[in-house]
Amino acid sequence: MDADGKLAPDLAESWEPDDKARTWTFRIRRGVTFHDGRPLTSADAAYTLRHILDEKTASPQAAVLAPLVDGKQLRTPDDHTLVVPLKTPNAEFPSLLTHYNCYVIPDGSARAIGRTGIGTGPFKLESFTPAGPGRITAYKDHWQGRPVLDTIDFYTVADMQARSNALLAGQVDLLSQTNLDFATARVVAASDRATVARVENAQWYVLPMLTTEKPFTDIRVRQAMKLAYDPEYVVKVALQGAGTAGWDNPVPPSDPAHIAAHPQHDPDKARYLLKKAGHEGLAVDLYTSSYDPIFTPMALAYQDSAKRAGIRIRVKTAAADSYYTQIWMKKPLMATYWYTGRPVDQLFTQVFRSGSSYNETAWSDKDFDALLDRARRETDDKRRQELYGEAQTFVIDKGGAMTPMFADRLVGISRKVRGYAEHGFEFDYLGIGLKGA
């Protein structure tokens, strides 16, 4: 996906469907080699898809692709053509292959790939230790040309303060996948060695309600929780304005499919719905942690805003290192976030469709699933856009996810760095460099 949310060629130079969007043909780029020198072919692309679909792989992308693709039906009529027949028509299918779980690996490499890391990117893996240091080096034969940097060393540092101290001391040049808290961002921006880069609406923050746990099994309670708070207040308090109100719609405002319509903040209606549901004076625990610096400010802002509807929120702080094993998808109400950049069909299928392993609210609605299926089959672009708009309304009105906001990510970066760029899941490893290098 490019910076405008549109599909852009990469290892596939082009693609086209049949007239019903039932069979897709991909033209694989010529002149691309893997890090071991092997040429990229359509057999590698087919193998990668089959590996994703294999239940033993347990790929998160399998839940998105398995309802559509039968690995046995893939065809490679020549070394640079991949034909993908689908079980059902899907006009958005190519967008589902943009996810990082779909990076192409060499044919037959599944058992070794975790050690070798062989791919087609601008850097090749030299060393890696889980939760420890690693190194990647420039791949001089990359199809887009040699990257600017010779080497990138990377480290895992769990503590946010230690990370920022390393940047300020000049020990590291970039705090990757790290959203700085505002106090730290001010310190970094004021330093001689580092500054802050802002990635707009890069993270989508959520307060998921487990719809399989009381009181959130009742749709009236879920609706009341959404009407009870003011997303614009949460953005102002938790983000100090560095983001956009979500209004419980998970599709980012920058996405072409985004709809702006939403219910307004209405604490009186929230009180009414809670009374009808038998939960007047509702009191619930909301779990958060220091895993992300925005979690607790968001939770406290929600707590404060929801008071007007008579909802009592008890904010509970859990350990950061076990947050996503002990709290996420286990507690009835908690704070989390996702990166934006998912195509709309992937977003709904992965996070909201019945049975998905990433469906963090465990929400299941057969009418919503059927709506997604209709959107996938629709080949008229305008009508498909309308159906995805209906899906957004469905999630806002009936789902278990509160989406208070989309946040700009504040990235700590050395003043020596040049060519830094990222959007969604895409990071420009090819162009990033250092002054004087």
Secondary structure, 3 states (H helix, E strand, C coil): CCCCCCCCCCCEEEEEECCCCCEEEEEECCCCECCCCCECCHHHHHHHHHHHHCHHHCCCCHHHHCCCECHHHCEEEECCEEEEEECCCCCCHHHHHCCHHHCCCCCCCCCCHHHHCCCCCCEEEEEECCCCCEEEEECCCCCCCCCCCCEEEECCCCCHHHHHHHHHCCCCCECCCCCCCHHHHHHHHCCCCEEEEEEEEEEEEEEEECCCCCCCCCHHHHHHHHHCCCHHHHHHHHCCCCEEECCCCCCCCCCCCCCCCCCCCCHHHHHHHHHHCCCCCCEEEEEEECCCCCHHHHHHHHHHHHHHHCCEEEEEEECCCCHHHHCCCCCCEECEEEECCCCHHHHHHHHCCCCCCCCCCCCCCHHHHHHHHHHHHCCCHHHHHHHHHHHHHHHHHHCCEEEEEEEEEEEEEECCEECCCEECCEECCCCCEECCC
